Amino acid sequence: MEEKIESSDKLNNDKYSQEISEISIDFSKEIMKDLKQFIKSIVLFGSSSRQIIRGINGEILNNMEKKMSMHSYSEKSDIDILVIFDDVSCIVSKEILEFYNIVVSKARQKVSKRLHITTISFSSFYEYTRVADPIMVTALRNGFIIYDEGSFEIFQKLLMKGRIRPTPESVLNYYVKSMNDMTRAKSHLLGSFVDLYWSVIDASHSLLMKVGIIPQSPESLPILIKELFCDVNLLSKDMPTKINNFYKMAKSINEGSITHLTGMELDHYMTVAKNILEEIKYLIDMKDIVLVQKMKNNLDEGSQKSKK
């Protein structure tokens, strides 16, 4: 007998348009044809709850759930469906995961590409709801049940009654998590500087290649740039110093003596790197013969001035 899935006066029904509800129901009917024995709940949850997607790339969802979640965004991916997969009474094998993904993918293609499907195991759903995980609580608060064996609705009612509360352990865990996020943010700033460093080094190498010089180690670049381009007035006099500063900074980061970089400092280096690239591009855009002739003429002028 076909599973009865239809809209009703359930909690949060008024938060979603009839079109979105109908698309969600049609999708649920499609996957339930083949996956009913594996599914505990199917829930429509608003874009305000989309933070749960972060969990797929972070700590909330485990490897099984990562493999079972569909990441197909487009400008109209505005219908979010949460599927709670039964990992308690079912053994989730590799074959089941593959079958699940095929069924969900085909259903999404058939019903609407606006759908974005997030899958979480029942074990994870229970654990994160138990400790009042903010992301899961948001899904409970905003979720409209399309299909449920009872578990999601029970937790929704417990939330409404104030029975789902953060534990001291979850408070501490989230604070520790915030510190880890801060550490990652700092490392991103350092990583951005390293990208700028390589941008400067690669540009310098390209300029040397332009005049037939085989690129050497980054450490030797300031001297070569000075002798070949700055001393003959093709690049600004402070170019070697700028390049050397990037080299020293990158080396210190690599050695661990520099572990922090402010946004203001990164902005400064971004501006310096941009100016270096613009100067080098001016020479790169010259025809080879013109650049070599300029180098020769400027070198001759410098020699004549020194003789006088």
N, C-alpha and C positions, 0 to 999 in steps of 0.2 A: 504494500500500500504506500502511496506517495506521501512523504512527510508534509504535514500542513504547515506552511510558512506564509503568514500574512500579516499585514499591518493591523494594529489595534490601538487601544487607549493606554498602551504601556508608557512607562516613564520616559520623558524626553521626546515623545513622538512629535510634539509641537515645535521642536527645534529644527526640524528638517522639512524641506519642501516635499510635496507629493512625488515629484519627479525623482528626487534623490532616493526617497524611500522605495519607490517602485524598482529602480535600477538595483538597489541593494537586495531587495527580495528576489528579483530575477536571478541575480548572481548566486544567491544562497541556494535557490532551487537547483541551479545547474550543478554546483559542487556536491550538494547533498545526494544526488543520484548515485555517486560513486564513493563518497567519503563519509557517509552518515556514521558509520561505526567508529570513525576516528575523531569526530568533532564533538566538543562539549558545548561550544557557544559560537555564535556569529553575531557581531555587534557593529552597528554603525556608530562611529564616533567622530565628532566634529573636527574641523581643521585646528581648532584651539587645542585639541589633544594630540596634535601631530608630533609633539615633542617625543612621543614614545618611539618614533623612528630612530631617534638618537641612540636608543638602547640597542638597536640592532648592530650599530657600529661600536658600541661601548660595553658597559657592564651588565645591562639588564637582560639581554637575551643570550642564551647559550649557543654553541655551535650548531646544534640541531635547528634552532629557530632561525639562525642566520641563513641556513641553506633553504629554509621553507618560506622566506619572506620575499615578496616580489618588489623590486625597485624599478619601477617604470614610470618616471615622472614626465609630465608634459605641462604646458601652460594651463590645461584644464584638468589636471589631476586633483580634483577637489572632493572626491568621494572616498572617505577612509573607512576601511572595513577591518575590524579586529577578529581574527579567527583563533579560538582557543582550542588547541589540539590535545587530544587525550593521550598522555604519555604514562598514565597510571595503570589503566586496564589494558593498554595496547603496548606491544613491543615495537618500538620505532626503529625499523631497519633501514638500511640504505635504499633498498628497493621501494619501501613505503614512501620515503622522502622523495624519490624520483617520481613515483606515481602521483603523489600529492602535488608536486610542482607542475606536472603536465596537466592535470585536471584543472588546477586553479588558473594556469596560464590560458588554457583553451576557453575556460568560462569567461575570463576577463576579456579576451579577444572577441568573443561572441556577444557579450552583453554591453560592455562599454570600456573604452580605453581610459576613461576618466577615473576608473577605479584604482585605488592603491591599497594593496592587501598587506597587512601586518599579521604575522603568525607568532603566537607565543604558546609554550607548553602550559598545561594546567598546573604543573608543579611550580613553574616560575610565577604564573598568575597568582596562585595561592600564597606563595612566599612573599612576594612584593606587596600584595594586598594586606597580608597579615601585619606587616610593619608600617603600613600606611605610606608606601612609596608615593611621593607626590605625583609622578607621571601616571601611575596606575589609578590613583584616586581620581585624577582628572578624567580618565577614561570612564570610570564608574559613574562619576557625576554627570557627564555629558552623553554617555552611551545610550543608544536606543537598540533594544534587543530585537534581532531578526529571528534568531533561533537560539534556544537555550534549554539545556537539560535541568536547569534549576540553579546551578552554582552562581552564575553571574548575577541573576536577579536577587539571590539571597545576599550576596555581598553589597549590592546596591542598597537594599533595605537596611542592612547593618550600618552602612555609611550614613544613611538618612537619620538613623536613630542615634548617631554619634558613637557607635560601638567600635568603629575602626579608628584607632588613634596611634600616633607615632610612639614607638618604644624608646627608652633611653639608648638602646643599642643602635636603633636606626638614626637617631639624632646625631650620635657620635660618628656613625658611618658616613652620613652625608657631610658632616663637617670635614672629615678626613678626605672625602671625595672632592670637596671644594678646594682643599689645599693641593690635591693632585692636579686639579684643573688649572690652578694658578701656576704650578710648576710647568705644566705643558704649555701654558700661554707664554711663559718666559722663554722656554726652549724654542717656541715658534719665532720669537723676536731674534734670537741668536741665529736660528736657521735662515731667517730672511737676510741677515747680514752676510752669511756665508754665500747665499745666492748672489748678492750684490758684488761680493769679492770676486766670484768666478765670472761675473759679467764683465768686470774691469779687466781681469786677467785674459779672458777670451778675446776681448776687443784689442788689447795690447798685442796679443799673439797674431791676430789677423793683420794688424798694421805691419808687423815685422815680416810676415809672409808676403805682404804686398810688395815689399822691396827685396824679396828673395832671401830673407834671413830665416833660417830654421828656428822655430820657437824653442826657447830654453826654459829652465826652471823659473817659476815665479819670482824667486829671490833675485835673479839676475836682471829682471825686466827693467827696474828703475834706471840702472846704469846704461843699458842699451837704448832705452827711450831717450835718455838725456843726450847721449853721444850722437845718435842718428837724427833726432828730430828737434830736441829742445835747443841744443847748441847752434843749430842752423835756423832757429826762429820759425820752425814749422809747428811747434807745440809750445804752450805756455811754459815758462821757466819752472813753475811749481808742480808740473805734471809728475816728475819722478817722485817727489815727496808725497803727493797724493796716493800714487800707486803703492809706494812703500808703506804708507799708513794702513792701507787696506791689507797688505801682506802681514804686517805685524799684528794687526787686530785679529785676523783670521787664525794666525798661528797661536795667539794667546787663548782664543776660544777652543781651539783643538787641544791645547795642552791643559785646559781646565782652569787657567789662572783668571779668566774672565767668565763669569757665570751669569751675568745680568746685563741687560741693555735696555735703556728706556726708550719709549716711543719717540721722544724728541731726538734722542741720539740717532735712532734709526732713520728718522726723517732727514737729519743732517747728512748722513752717509748716502741716503738715496739721492739727495740733491747733488752731492759731489760726484757720485757715480754717473748720474745723468749728464753732468757737464763733461766728464771725461769721455763718455761715449760720443757725445756730440762733436767734440774736438776731433776725435779719431775718425768719425764718420766723414768729416769734411775731407780728410786726406784719403780715406778709402774710396771716396767717390771720384777722386781725380784719376785721370788716365795715367797708367804706369809711367809712360815716358815724360809726362808733365811733372809728376811727383819727383822722379829721379833728377830731372833737370833743375827743379827748384832746389833740391838738396845740394846739387853741385854748385849752383849759382850762389846760394847763401853761404856755402862753405868757402868759395873763392873770395866772396866779399869779406868774410871773417878773417881770412888769411891776410888779405891786403890791409885791413885795418890794424891787425897785429904788427905788421911790418912797419907801418907808419909810426 
